[in-house]
């Protein structure tokens, strides 16, 4: 099948570690958030590739229908990107669907089963066999909106806050409102930083500066790909040659939240509501370190 470029967000993963040396390995993923654009492979599953990470993985249903998805690696995290969106659309993946993947060693292929929120298997339509690579994009170019599933509706609504702006080299929550002047400042700053790793940007809200607790959220689109998967970790923030250690926790929708230690950073750097903070992830093996650039509100 064709492999149109795409990105995705999903969350919740587990794999069976009881058979690392056996003929196959299983893991599952629950589709939440922006799951249509990318699927992240569990960190611990990488050991099963035994150092030989394939460039492309074939996704195969029990009926034999296959899709190719490219494997990308960012900061030791593997994900399926190009080709995944076509797969998700063709199989009409919905919010809350539960996918089980089986990997057989020596074959760059993941066999999969899809289960709906009811717990019953969703069998792919036989019509998938009738689509050739030449017409797959037009047949599957449009997709249904995610279902409103009661038990995860709140998480889905919160996830809407974290859809991203199409700004090259920078990931910003979609509901961030930028003036034309701010957009230009942001583009200029990102180009000047010239980071190989995408930068995370956000406008500071009252909850980041005032009241208790003062926090900053890092959207799952960025956190899931570029930050360690630990539910709790320490992030070292740098600015003007000084360091601040800040605690970071993962919430139920996959975003990470800077909490304890953040207010000291904000106070010491005289940050205000409306300032734009750009978090540049540095290549530091000793600890997760981000250089922070600030565009003051004018």
ABEGO torsion letter per residue (X at the ends): XBBBBBBBBBBEBBBBAAAAABABBBBBBBBBEBAAABBBBBAAAAAAAGGBBBABBBBBBAAGBBBBBBBBBBGGBBBBBBGAAAAAAAAGBBBGBBBBBBBBBGBBBBBBBBBBAAGBBBBBBAAAAABBAAAAAAAAABBBBBBBBAAAAAAAAAAAAABBBBBBGBBBBAABBBBAAAAAAAAAAAAAAGBABBBBBBBBBAAAABEOBBBBBBBAAAAAAABBABABBBBBBBBGGBBBBBBBBBBAAGBBBBBBGAAAAAAAAGBBBGBBBBBBBBBBAABBBBBBBBBBBX
